[in-house]
Amino acid sequence: MVDWLLRTALVGTALVRLGEVKPPKPPTLSSSEVIVDGSDISAKLTWQMQPDATEYQITLLETTTGHSPPTRTFDRLTSCTSVGGLKPASEYKVTLKAVGPRGTAETETIICTPPPELGLSVSGITHNSLQLHWATDEPLPSTVSFQVEWRKKPRQSPRQPLRCSRPSIPNRRQVINVMPNISSVSLPSILTSGTKYEVRVRAVSKCGVSKWTYIDAVTASE
């Protein structure tokens, strides 16, 4: 009789505890940092752990192409991860899901990767114009445009110390905004013959801008 009462009490306690198990609350992404290391782009994701979650799942969806890498799963004690292999100038929807014994809950956020630094070259040099060309290692989305700026190269006085970095282009700079899917442009035929010019170009997208790429070029003498 005592054994039967004890077993009944244990079963009842287990049922009560089972009824207390709740679905996890929607997880919170506390930070999502995009890290660019040369041509490698990754995102560091950090979230707050939920007490009712037994594991977490992260899925990335490239919004432009619909491409989605395999879902990554983490145990309940994990609260951060780094996701690599991201494309430049792209937008990703990140879905973080908390999974528990009584259900799941998820949250979403958007991360953007900046465009890459461009390679720049000069051709078609005449006494009053220059032809610029730029390229990237991988094709860029059709939404990426470009910005070209140039000025006469300032002369360095022999008495001034050498500068370790390039000076910023002043307000008198000349600017050309180039539409997407174009990878070359001719500077207007207003340049001075036999003059050195400092030219720079960068890519522009809704996810940010690339670093400036500089090049020096000298127009032909008449």
RODO-2510 file (C-alpha; in nm, 4 decimals, decimal comma):
residues 222
     n   res          X          Y          Z
     1     m     0,0000     0,0000     0,0000
     2     v     0,2816     0,2391     0,0875
     3     d     0,4628     0,1540    -0,2377
     4     w     0,1469     0,2226    -0,4383
     5     l     0,0978     0,5634    -0,2722
     6     l     0,4615     0,6519    -0,3330
     7     r     0,4419     0,5608    -0,7019
     8     t     0,1193     0,7612    -0,7391
     9     a     0,2818     1,0643    -0,5796
    10     l     0,5841     1,0411    -0,8098
    11     v     0,3659     1,0158    -1,1247
    12     g     0,1569     1,3107    -1,0113
    13     t     0,4688     1,5205    -0,9507
    14     a     0,6020     1,4326    -1,2960
    15     l     0,2734     1,5363    -1,4595
    16     v     0,2767     1,8672    -1,2769
    17     r     0,6321     1,9323    -1,3873
    18     l     0,5444     1,8353    -1,7450
    19     g     0,2653     2,0880    -1,7416
    20     e     0,5113     2,3585    -1,6381
    21     v     0,7214     2,3130    -1,9534
    22     k     0,6546     2,6089    -2,1840
    23     p     0,7545     2,6938    -2,5387
    24     p     1,0665     2,9100    -2,5522
    25     k     1,0296     3,2837    -2,5925
    26     p     1,1423     3,4416    -2,9215
    27     p     1,5218     3,4770    -2,9015
    28     t     1,6814     3,8203    -2,9228
    29     l     1,9734     3,8935    -3,1536
    30     s     2,1789     4,1297    -2,9414
    31     s     2,4302     4,2048    -3,2186
    32     s     2,5020     4,1227    -3,5824
    33     e     2,8420     4,2463    -3,7009
    34     v     2,9690     4,2125    -4,0576
    35     i     3,3455     4,1506    -4,0718
    36     v     3,5481     4,2038    -4,3906
    37     d     3,8957     4,0478    -4,4049
    38     g     4,0291     4,0951    -4,7565
    39     s     3,8009     3,8951    -4,9841
    40     d     3,6505     3,6981    -4,6921
    41     i     3,3213     3,8325    -4,5548
    42     s     3,1524     3,6906    -4,2457
    43     a     2,8858     3,7872    -3,9939
    44     k     2,9257     3,7513    -3,6188
    45     l     2,5863     3,6830    -3,4568
    46     t     2,5210     3,7038    -3,0829
    47     w     2,1916     3,6220    -2,9104
    48     q     2,0433     3,5955    -2,5631
    49     m     1,9918     3,2397    -2,4409
    50     q     1,6385     3,1301    -2,3533
    51     p     1,5855     2,9056    -2,0446
    52     d     1,3242     2,6860    -2,2190
    53     a     1,5319     2,6265    -2,5352
    54     t     1,7163     2,2999    -2,5936
    55     e     1,8899     2,4142    -2,9145
    56     y     1,9145     2,7038    -3,1595
    57     q     1,8940     2,7060    -3,5383
    58     i     2,0236     2,9781    -3,7715
    59     t     1,9269     3,0129    -4,1367
    60     l     2,0536     3,2745    -4,3849
    61     l     1,8622     3,3685    -4,6996
    62     e     2,0190     3,5830    -4,9705
    63     t     1,7260     3,8068    -5,0562
    64     t     1,8319     3,8830    -5,4159
    65     t     1,8923     3,5275    -5,5384
    66     g     1,6891     3,3262    -5,2861
    67     h     1,9963     3,1118    -5,2120
    68     s     2,0008     2,9657    -4,8610
    69     p     2,2954     2,7711    -4,7143
    70     p     2,2131     2,4716    -4,4902
    71     t     2,0639     2,5532    -4,1495
    72     r     2,3169     2,5507    -3,8684
    73     t     2,2239     2,4006    -3,5293
    74     f     2,3735     2,4882    -3,1885
    75     d     2,3243     2,3486    -2,8387
    76     r     2,1392     2,5391    -2,5671
    77     l     2,4608     2,6738    -2,4117
    78     t     2,5748     2,8493    -2,7310
    79     s     2,5011     3,2206    -2,7666
    80     c     2,7168     3,3325    -3,0605
    81     t     2,8586     3,2126    -3,3905
    82     s     3,0354     3,3358    -3,7017
    83     v     2,8898     3,2677    -4,0464
    84     g     3,1363     3,2943    -4,3356
    85     g     3,1241     3,2713    -4,7123
    86     l     2,9030     3,5792    -4,7598
    87     k     2,8958     3,7643    -5,0915
    88     p     2,9866     4,1317    -5,1231
    89     a     2,7174     4,3982    -5,1722
    90     s     2,4436     4,1523    -5,0734
    91     e     2,1487     4,1499    -4,8340
    92     y     2,0747     3,8516    -4,6111
    93     k     1,7731     3,7692    -4,3976
    94     v     1,8857     3,5970    -4,0774
    95     t     1,6356     3,3716    -3,8986
    96     l     1,7228     3,2651    -3,5433
    97     k     1,5022     2,9909    -3,4031
    98     a     1,4876     2,8672    -3,0424
    99     v     1,3730     2,5048    -3,0220
   100     g     1,2212     2,3540    -2,7047
   101     p     1,0276     2,0390    -2,6060
   102     r     0,6953     2,2239    -2,6324
   103     g     0,7530     2,4220    -2,9529
   104     t     0,9708     2,6785    -3,1260
   105     a     0,9995     3,0570    -3,1475
   106     e     1,1982     3,2642    -3,3948
   107     t     1,3153     3,6133    -3,4752
   108     e     1,4441     3,7703    -3,7975
   109     t     1,6835     4,0483    -3,8906
   110     i     1,8511     4,1841    -4,2037
   111     i     2,2276     4,2176    -4,2508
   112     c     2,4074     4,3794    -4,5437
   113     t     2,7606     4,3249    -4,6742
   114     p     2,9538     4,6171    -4,8274
   115     p     3,0838     4,6133    -5,1858
   116     p     3,4487     4,5118    -5,2372
   117     e     3,7424     4,7372    -5,3153
   118     l     3,7841     4,7864    -5,6895
   119     g     4,0854     4,7327    -5,9107
   120     l     4,1589     5,0480    -6,1138
   121     s     4,3617     5,1026    -6,4306
   122     v     4,4102     5,3809    -6,6867
   123     s     4,4265     5,3669    -7,0679
   124     g     4,3463     5,5920    -7,3624
   125     i     4,5720     5,8693    -7,2356
   126     t     4,5662     6,1879    -7,4453
   127     h     4,6748     6,5436    -7,3780
   128     n     4,3378     6,6321    -7,2245
   129     s     4,1573     6,3094    -7,1237
   130     l     4,1956     5,9728    -6,9509
   131     q     4,0059     5,6451    -6,9842
   132     l     3,9467     5,4634    -6,6511
   133     h     3,8650     5,0950    -6,6035
   134     w     3,7749     4,9073    -6,2837
   135     a     3,6965     4,5486    -6,1960
   136     t     3,6285     4,3072    -5,9082
   137     d     3,7152     3,9431    -5,8500
   138     e     3,3444     3,8486    -5,8447
   139     p     3,0449     3,9917    -6,0341
   140     l     2,8556     4,2562    -5,8404
   141     p     2,4769     4,2834    -5,8092
   142     s     2,3134     4,5014    -6,0741
   143     t     2,2190     4,7570    -5,8076
   144     v     2,5805     4,8624    -5,7380
   145     s     2,6832     5,1976    -5,8862
   146     f     3,0197     5,3744    -5,8841
   147     q     3,1689     5,7099    -5,7960
   148     v     3,4771     5,8570    -5,9644
   149     e     3,6673     6,1594    -5,8353
   150     w     3,9819     6,3294    -5,9616
   151     r     4,2018     6,6333    -5,9070
   152     k     4,5422     6,7652    -6,0048
   153     k     4,8117     6,5932    -5,8028
   154     p     4,9381     6,8437    -5,5434
   155     r     5,3094     6,9095    -5,5544
   156     q     5,5075     6,8115    -5,2464
   157     s     5,7359     7,0871    -5,1225
   158     p     6,0937     6,9636    -5,0587
   159     r     6,0850     7,1339    -4,7193
   160     q     5,7726     6,9495    -4,6052
   161     p     5,8041     6,6033    -4,4453
   162     l     5,6776     6,3110    -4,6479
   163     r     5,3229     6,2074    -4,5652
   164     c     5,2619     5,8481    -4,4699
   165     s     4,9051     5,8499    -4,6031
   166     r     4,7268     6,0162    -4,8909
   167     p     4,5601     6,3488    -4,8155
   168     s     4,1855     6,3594    -4,8556
   169     i     4,0641     6,5075    -5,1847
   170     p     3,9512     6,8662    -5,1164
   171     n     3,6185     7,0265    -5,2012
   172     r     3,7409     7,1361    -5,5451
   173     r     3,7410     6,7754    -5,6605
   174     q     3,5603     6,6767    -5,9805
   175     v     3,2997     6,3997    -5,9492
   176     i     3,1300     6,1569    -6,1869
   177     n     2,8538     5,9205    -6,0717
   178     v     2,8476     5,6072    -6,2876
   179     m     2,5418     5,3879    -6,3349
   180     p     2,5419     5,0135    -6,2482
   181     n     2,6790     4,7535    -6,4913
   182     i     2,9380     5,0005    -6,6274
   183     s     3,3060     4,9361    -6,5619
   184     s     3,4802     5,2230    -6,7439
   185     v     3,4483     5,5954    -6,7975
   186     s     3,6316     5,8726    -6,9805
   187     l     3,7200     6,1822    -6,7849
   188     p     3,5952     6,4967    -6,9649
   189     s     3,8272     6,6596    -7,2179
   190     i     3,9093     6,9454    -6,9834
   191     l     4,2317     6,8111    -6,8375
   192     t     4,5608     6,9939    -6,8691
   193     s     4,8287     6,8394    -7,0901
   194     g     5,1416     6,7016    -6,9245
   195     t     4,9800     6,7096    -6,5796
   196     k     4,9684     6,4445    -6,3096
   197     y     4,6208     6,3670    -6,1743
   198     e     4,5130     6,1739    -5,8696
   199     v     4,2073     5,9595    -5,9434
   200     r     4,0004     5,7453    -5,7112
   201     v     3,6942     5,5214    -5,7517
   202     r     3,4618     5,3324    -5,5170
   203     a     3,1528     5,1153    -5,5395
   204     v     2,8249     5,2353    -5,3870
   205     s     2,5286     5,0208    -5,2788
   206     k     2,2422     5,0355    -5,0306
   207     c     2,4565     4,8188    -4,8026
   208     g     2,7385     5,0725    -4,7902
   209     v     3,0417     5,1847    -4,9896
   210     s     3,3761     5,0247    -5,0651
   211     k     3,7134     5,1695    -4,9794
   212     w     3,8537     5,4202    -5,2266
   213     t     4,0992     5,2836    -5,4847
   214     y     4,3630     5,5391    -5,5916
   215     i     4,5782     5,5709    -5,8994
   216     d     4,8009     5,8455    -6,0404
   217     a     4,8002     5,9246    -6,4132
   218     v     4,9782     6,1815    -6,6307
   219     t     4,8176     6,3289    -6,9412
   220     a     5,0219     6,3398    -7,2633
   221     s     5,2113     6,6512    -7,3606
   222     e     5,0982     6,8416    -7,6649
***
